[in-house]
Amino acid sequence: MPTSRLLLPILNFQALLRMSYAYLKKKNPLKEMYFGILSYLSNMLTANKRLKVVQHRVNHLNFRVNQMEKLIDENNQYNHSNGRILNQLR
């Protein structure tokens, strides 16, 4: 019996080491940190390019809205041209 009392903490410690090793092997925090840093750097380096793409989209949408407003104004029956320009375009 006295040997089992002395052996139990050693077995518990070995079990803890095995579980820790399995966790580190599965999760690998250093690898996750490495890929996190790489993705952060990639995002920082491509942020300016993505900003330009978004600005282009916004400018294009504003252009299309202005086109539609212009056509609506030209087709307004209360306007001086009474919609003749839009009818000619059809």
Contacts in CASP RR format, 6 or more apart in sequence:
PFRMAT RR
TARGET T0000
AUTHOR 0000-0000-0000
METHOD contacts of the structure
MODEL  1
MPTSRLLLPILNFQALLRMSYAYLKKKNPLKEMYFGILSYLSNMLTANKR
LKVVQHRVNHLNFRVNQMEKLIDENNQYNHSNGRILNQLR
71 86 0 8 1.000
73 79 0 8 1.000
74 81 0 8 1.000
74 83 0 8 1.000
74 85 0 8 1.000
74 86 0 8 1.000
75 83 0 8 1.000
75 85 0 8 1.000
75 86 0 8 1.000
76 83 0 8 1.000
77 83 0 8 1.000
END
